[in-house]
Structures are given as C-alpha cells and as structure tokens.
Amino acid sequence: MQQPEVIWFPSSDGEHPCAGYLWQPQGEIRGVVQIVHGIAEHMGRYDHFARYLNAHGYVVCGEDHLGHGKTGEAAGQFGYFGRRNGWGLVTQNVHTFRQQMGQRFPGVPYFLLGHSMGSFLTRTYLCRCPGTVNGAILSGTGQENPLLVAGGKLVASLIGHLRGFDTVSALVHDLALGAYNRQFRPNRTTADWISRDEQVVDTYLQDPFCTFIPTVGLYRDMLGGLQYISSEKALSRMDPNTPIYLFSGDQDPVGANGAGVRRVYGYFKDHGTRDLELKLYPGARHETLNETNRMEVYADVLDWLDRHCK
C-alpha cells in the first residue's frame, strides 16, 4: 500500500518546518479535501478515511499543526503553538497549505474538513479567508458558554504568565478535556469519550503523537480562537455562498450532545449561509469518522462532496 507523500513547508512562525501530507487517487480527480486535524492528534490518523475518498476520485491532504505530529517532532516540542499569536500562526499554515495544494491541483473544487479543534480553525479560516474554498465540512464542532471560555482563557493566561506558556497544567487540562470523559462513567480508559470503538480508543492511547498534554499556551490560544469565531465581527466576514456541512455524534461532549453543534449551525444560518446542512448520529461520540458506524459517516461525507462538485 502506497504511503502518503510528505511535503515539508516553512511555518508562518518563521522558525519551524511544517509536515504536510498528500494522498492522491488513481485516475480523474473530482476535488481536493484538505483535512484540519484536532488537538493532540495528527494527520496519520486520517489514513483510512483518506484512502476511502481517494477511491472515489478525491485528493486528500492536510498538515500537522505546530506542536503536533511530525511538525512537533521536528521542533522537539508537542502541544505548543508559539510565544504569541499561536492561533493566527496555525490558521495561516492551513491557508499556506491550501494555496500550495491549489496550485498543484488547479481548476478542481477545493474543500476544508475540520475536526474538533480543527473545526474551530476551519471556522476561523472561513472568517479570515472568505471565498477561498468551495465548501467546508465541520466534524465534532461546538461552542462553549462564553463565560466558561473566558474563565478558562484567564486561568491559562495567569498560569502562563507565572510559569511560562510552554508549560503544562493538569488543572487547565482537566478543565478543558478531562471533563469530557465524565459523561461515560464508569470509565474504561481516559479517552472513552472519543469513540464507542474500543480498538480506536486503545490505538489512540498507544500513539505517542496523541498522548501529550497540551501546554497552557495552546489552551489560551484555542480559547481565544473560540471567542473570535463566536464574535459578530468575525461572523460578519464569512462568505454566505460557501456551503457548510456539520456532522457530529449526539453523544459528543465537545458539541454538548448536539446542542453546541446546533448553536454553531445557528451562527451560520443567522449570517446568511445559503447552503447549510447538519447531521447528528444517534449514540456516536466525538470522533464520528472513527465510530462504530464510520462507513455510514464516510458515505454521507462523500454524498455531500459529490453533490457540491457538480
């Protein structure tokens, strides 16, 4: 089985190289799907899904964010975006890779698919680079209460100023991600919340690119990103002609079991998005692309892509 092509490119921070990945189909190309991965994971986890889309004529690509995957390995530090403007740096890297892949595959429809934190980055991209993609797919998205977001950002910022933003805090990590697992007590593992598929969970917990604790700097940056993408200033910049598809599990704590996903749907609807779809999968948890019904999810994504490539 052919491995994806690894493409290194300079990060927007001017310091580190970023690792990009490219899966190419055989024969005619219908479109390009750029995946924007989530927190504490990497592009390698999307290999099975990428090959599925390849088999149906889609190029799949994506980069390991700063502090993640091969990008973090090359820098010698995981879970850290940068000293300042980390959210902007990662968003710019997504845009840089989109430009590179657009030049490599000109004239075909181009889509972003963001999962979890990657969905927040994709939403940021849609506000900052409106009209530059033919559609966006949001997996496992959500929007926390503004007071909780502001409080979490304040705690992360205070600890960062005291100890350094490249340090980790068990308190901040538990507030941000640890609470998600409580919904599934009694817990078999610390990551029961990501999928009902125990093999997926166990593989995730054995992956050295997934087991690090993100720094307080990354949490500060991500929470700042969540504030941005729920602001009127940002939302008003989106292109209403960009089609949006949201999908999630109705037992995904990141999306408040569907309520947070519907809130994000409302943001797009209220700001004029003309082509907007939402699907919640009964019983599914956070990673619907890695759920027990993953092939159903794959087929639904493919159907949406096919309809928007015409």
PyMOL commands that set and color helices and strands:
alter all, ss='L'
color gray80, all
select helices_A, chain A and resi 43-54+69-75+86-104+117-128+146-163+170-176+178-184+192-194+198-205+216-229+232-235+253-270+288-290+294-308
alter helices_A, ss='H'
color red, helices_A
select strands_A, chain A and resi 5-10+17-23+31-36+58-63+110-115+135-139+244-249+276-281
alter strands_A, ss='S'
color yellow, strands_A
deselect
rebuild
show_as cartoon
